[in-house]
């Protein structure tokens, strides 16, 4: 019989931990010299003398980390772990690997040699604007890889990509096939299919019985065997822990993800905390099952509902009704008309569910703010914590409204670190405001920083550096200094604010008495080094529930990057 373990059998032994600096991210007790942890919880934190006194009579293990800085475990409030795990087993055709379409074809050919005959060939990470051809590959070019099985390369946006002719033929897609609601099969000037597809059109990749997300969001829920999903989650968990991430929010949970997590719990392999946001097309089932209150345990829990307002800036599917500067014929899309979206959010809110809505354009963000305002008028709740995921380009007026309504933006600073220049190419100079964290804080809107993995790797220190400097990977500075935040504010955004956005700030996010003993040991102090050096700080150790889950014996792999775009 399956049950969610209590993890009591994994409690840590009494331990005193000391370091040069301990940043608690607790305003009541901001700095400390030592911590006493027992039973997976922080029992005392403060000076060495205070902690020694609190631990008296327990015969604790003593762990001293000279030269190190301890911070709370990083919280990645918006990620896609299983998708990330799949990407780690697909063929990497990102800009670092391929600069031209022929190079993509060659990488895919070589990768296909390692696969059993007939197995679909999948790649990820190409960014059309970074290719020499400055366009998406075409299905005929993917036919050079294989004509006897499916070939799919996922765009860096995560919202679509390109397939070969076999894939269209297998699923009966022709130039007469209408576009599905919430997606598109792209055609050339003569009306012929190019091979490019986006969002709900990706449903063809899941087969007759695969997950069909439709206009409730993009479908990247491609199937694998259950055992392969476990392998993928194991890989991903190691990546998160290596980056210092101790808790995350899975921002698109379907039956596939839920089943995979339950199996991971069954085999005692879940070593970090996961809060699940079920997709909006499952809203009725979530309500019918009564998953509208606290459910789960400290390692696996239900959090709320994930919705989509518009698409992605990188894939040019975020909604700009006036068209993109880079292509005036493209406007992007809204996944729902405002009335339908408002009804969905109001229904979730009325049943006590937190919502997390993907929205990038000013129009889409305004639609979310309007809907939250109406829901709160109908059922007041001063602590609803409705979220806007990405929240790339809000207007100043809507930022002020977010402050009034308690709406929490969940941003990804690695997005502009990796391709901020591309946002400006897509929509012009307004793109320099992409993720305006400084404006949020100035207006009284707390910001949460996350990775959106696999869009960016879960490397919180890189995300913190980007928030502090707003300098991209290519050395360009985006926007004025008013958009930047301090290192202390960025650390809080990736720890306590992340926990608050998950509704779990009473459990973790700061190093405080009574909270979980989740913390990270760093080689240097992120609040003291030059901001341009924060990303280079090594994560020595990652502790969850007072137990070491990651220990770096040598240099970390912070130099490898697979930048994608937001999903």
Secondary structure as the mmCIF struct_conf table of DSSP 4:
data_model
#
loop_
_struct_conf.conf_type_id
_struct_conf.id
_struct_conf.beg_label_comp_id
_struct_conf.beg_label_asym_id
_struct_conf.beg_label_seq_id
_struct_conf.end_label_comp_id
_struct_conf.end_label_asym_id
_struct_conf.end_label_seq_id
HELX_RH_3T_P HELX_RH_3T_P1 UNK A 8 UNK A 10
HELX_LH_PP_P HELX_LH_PP_P1 UNK A 11 UNK A 14
STRN STRN1 UNK A 15 UNK A 23
TURN_TY1_P TURN_TY1_P1 UNK A 27 UNK A 28
BEND BEND1 UNK A 29 UNK A 29
STRN STRN2 UNK A 31 UNK A 38
TURN_TY1_P TURN_TY1_P2 UNK A 39 UNK A 40
STRN STRN3 UNK A 41 UNK A 46
BEND BEND2 UNK A 47 UNK A 47
HELX_RH_AL_P HELX_RH_AL_P1 UNK A 48 UNK A 54
TURN_TY1_P TURN_TY1_P3 UNK A 55 UNK A 57
BEND BEND3 UNK A 58 UNK A 58
STRN STRN4 UNK A 61 UNK A 72
HELX_LH_PP_P HELX_LH_PP_P2 UNK A 73 UNK A 73
STRN STRN5 UNK A 74 UNK A 79
HELX_RH_AL_P HELX_RH_AL_P2 UNK A 81 UNK A 89
BEND BEND4 UNK A 90 UNK A 90
STRN STRN6 UNK A 91 UNK A 92
BEND BEND5 UNK A 94 UNK A 94
TURN_TY1_P TURN_TY1_P4 UNK A 95 UNK A 97
BEND BEND6 UNK A 99 UNK A 100
HELX_RH_AL_P HELX_RH_AL_P3 UNK A 101 UNK A 112
TURN_TY1_P TURN_TY1_P5 UNK A 113 UNK A 114
BEND BEND7 UNK A 115 UNK A 115
HELX_LH_PP_P HELX_LH_PP_P3 UNK A 116 UNK A 116
TURN_TY1_P TURN_TY1_P6 UNK A 117 UNK A 118
HELX_LH_PP_P HELX_LH_PP_P4 UNK A 119 UNK A 120
STRN STRN7 UNK A 121 UNK A 126
HELX_RH_3T_P HELX_RH_3T_P2 UNK A 128 UNK A 130
BEND BEND8 UNK A 131 UNK A 131
TURN_TY1_P TURN_TY1_P7 UNK A 132 UNK A 133
BEND BEND9 UNK A 135 UNK A 135
HELX_RH_AL_P HELX_RH_AL_P4 UNK A 139 UNK A 142
TURN_TY1_P TURN_TY1_P8 UNK A 143 UNK A 145
BEND BEND10 UNK A 147 UNK A 149
STRN STRN8 UNK A 151 UNK A 155
TURN_TY1_P TURN_TY1_P9 UNK A 156 UNK A 157
BEND BEND11 UNK A 158 UNK A 159
STRN STRN9 UNK A 160 UNK A 163
HELX_RH_AL_P HELX_RH_AL_P5 UNK A 165 UNK A 170
TURN_TY1_P TURN_TY1_P10 UNK A 171 UNK A 172
TURN_TY1_P TURN_TY1_P11 UNK A 175 UNK A 176
BEND BEND12 UNK A 177 UNK A 177
HELX_LH_PP_P HELX_LH_PP_P5 UNK A 178 UNK A 180
TURN_TY1_P TURN_TY1_P12 UNK A 181 UNK A 182
STRN STRN10 UNK A 183 UNK A 187
TURN_TY1_P TURN_TY1_P13 UNK A 189 UNK A 190
BEND BEND13 UNK A 191 UNK A 191
STRN STRN11 UNK A 193 UNK A 199
HELX_RH_3T_P HELX_RH_3T_P3 UNK A 200 UNK A 206
TURN_TY1_P TURN_TY1_P14 UNK A 208 UNK A 209
BEND BEND14 UNK A 210 UNK A 210
HELX_RH_3T_P HELX_RH_3T_P4 UNK A 214 UNK A 216
BEND BEND15 UNK A 217 UNK A 217
HELX_RH_AL_P HELX_RH_AL_P6 UNK A 226 UNK A 242
TURN_TY1_P TURN_TY1_P15 UNK A 243 UNK A 244
STRN STRN12 UNK A 245 UNK A 253
HELX_RH_AL_P HELX_RH_AL_P7 UNK A 255 UNK A 266
TURN_TY1_P TURN_TY1_P16 UNK A 267 UNK A 268
BEND BEND16 UNK A 272 UNK A 272
STRN STRN13 UNK A 273 UNK A 279
HELX_RH_3T_P HELX_RH_3T_P5 UNK A 280 UNK A 282
HELX_RH_AL_P HELX_RH_AL_P8 UNK A 283 UNK A 289
TURN_TY1_P TURN_TY1_P17 UNK A 290 UNK A 290
BEND BEND17 UNK A 292 UNK A 293
STRN STRN14 UNK A 296 UNK A 296
BEND BEND18 UNK A 298 UNK A 299
STRN STRN15 UNK A 300 UNK A 308
BEND BEND19 UNK A 309 UNK A 309
STRN STRN16 UNK A 310 UNK A 310
TURN_TY1_P TURN_TY1_P18 UNK A 313 UNK A 316
BEND BEND20 UNK A 318 UNK A 318
TURN_TY1_P TURN_TY1_P19 UNK A 321 UNK A 322
BEND BEND21 UNK A 325 UNK A 326
TURN_TY1_P TURN_TY1_P20 UNK A 328 UNK A 329
STRN STRN17 UNK A 334 UNK A 334
BEND BEND22 UNK A 335 UNK A 336
HELX_RH_AL_P HELX_RH_AL_P9 UNK A 338 UNK A 350
TURN_TY1_P TURN_TY1_P21 UNK A 351 UNK A 352
STRN STRN18 UNK A 354 UNK A 359
BEND BEND23 UNK A 361 UNK A 361
HELX_RH_AL_P HELX_RH_AL_P10 UNK A 362 UNK A 378
BEND BEND24 UNK A 379 UNK A 379
TURN_TY1_P TURN_TY1_P22 UNK A 382 UNK A 383
STRN STRN19 UNK A 387 UNK A 390
TURN_TY1_P TURN_TY1_P23 UNK A 392 UNK A 393
HELX_RH_AL_P HELX_RH_AL_P11 UNK A 396 UNK A 405
TURN_TY1_P TURN_TY1_P24 UNK A 406 UNK A 406
STRN STRN20 UNK A 408 UNK A 411
HELX_RH_AL_P HELX_RH_AL_P12 UNK A 413 UNK A 427
HELX_RH_3T_P HELX_RH_3T_P6 UNK A 429 UNK A 433
BEND BEND25 UNK A 434 UNK A 435
HELX_RH_AL_P HELX_RH_AL_P13 UNK A 437 UNK A 442
TURN_TY1_P TURN_TY1_P25 UNK A 443 UNK A 444
STRN STRN21 UNK A 447 UNK A 449
TURN_TY1_P TURN_TY1_P26 UNK A 453 UNK A 454
BEND BEND26 UNK A 455 UNK A 456
BEND BEND27 UNK A 458 UNK A 458
HELX_RH_AL_P HELX_RH_AL_P14 UNK A 460 UNK A 469
STRN STRN22 UNK A 471 UNK A 471
TURN_TY1_P TURN_TY1_P27 UNK A 473 UNK A 474
BEND BEND28 UNK A 475 UNK A 475
STRN STRN23 UNK A 477 UNK A 477
BEND BEND29 UNK A 479 UNK A 479
HELX_RH_3T_P HELX_RH_3T_P7 UNK A 481 UNK A 483
HELX_RH_AL_P HELX_RH_AL_P15 UNK A 487 UNK A 493
TURN_TY1_P TURN_TY1_P28 UNK A 494 UNK A 495
HELX_RH_AL_P HELX_RH_AL_P16 UNK A 496 UNK A 501
TURN_TY1_P TURN_TY1_P29 UNK A 502 UNK A 503
TURN_TY1_P TURN_TY1_P30 UNK A 505 UNK A 507
BEND BEND30 UNK A 508 UNK A 510
TURN_TY1_P TURN_TY1_P31 UNK A 513 UNK A 514
BEND BEND31 UNK A 515 UNK A 515
STRN STRN24 UNK A 516 UNK A 516
STRN STRN25 UNK A 519 UNK A 522
BEND BEND32 UNK A 523 UNK A 524
TURN_TY1_P TURN_TY1_P32 UNK A 526 UNK A 528
BEND BEND33 UNK A 529 UNK A 529
HELX_RH_3T_P HELX_RH_3T_P8 UNK A 531 UNK A 536
STRN STRN26 UNK A 539 UNK A 544
TURN_TY1_P TURN_TY1_P33 UNK A 545 UNK A 546
STRN STRN27 UNK A 547 UNK A 551
BEND BEND34 UNK A 554 UNK A 554
TURN_TY1_P TURN_TY1_P34 UNK A 558 UNK A 559
#
